[in-house]
């Protein structure tokens, strides 16, 4: 075992090739259908915090 490698990493792991991902094109956020303001990305979904008030946010279980 080589001490220069991180813990749990084998020599053959160094030969792993990952695909190069294309650059992600960021588009403008959609407008809210109710107030017309641009929405924000909240909890992995587009949402309007002004229109939804306190009912929007991460689920806590």
N, C-alpha and C positions, 0 to 999 in steps of 0.2 A: 504494500500500500504506500502510495506517495503522500508525503506530508504537504506538498505544494498544492494539492487539490482540496476543494472544500469538502467538508464531511459528507459522506454518502455518495460522492461522485466518483465514477470509475473512469479508467483511461478511455474506454470506448465511447463514453459520453461526450468527449471532446470532438468526435467526428460527426456529431449530430448536426445536420444542416436544416435550418428553418427557412421556409419560403419568404421571399421579400414581398411584403404586402404593398399594394398600390396606395398612394396617398388618398386619404379620405377627403372627399369634397364636402365642405360644410355649406349647407344651404341656409337661407334666411329662415327664421322661425315662422311658422304659420300664424296668421292672425286669429284672435279669439272670435268665434262666431257670434258672441253676445255683445262684447264691448268694442271689438275691432282692434284692440292693442295687441302687439306681438306677444305670443305666449312664451313661457320659459320651460326648460326641460326639468321636470320635477319627478323624482322617483321613477326614472327610466321611461317617462311618458311626457308628451307635451301637455301643458296645463296652464291655466290662467289663475294665478294666486288671488288676484283682485276679485274675480267673479266667484271663485270657490271658497274664499275666506279660510276659515280654520279647518275645513273638511278635507283639505288636500295636504299630502305629506307622506312620509314613509309609514308603512304599516308596522305597528309595534306589537301586534299579536293580540 
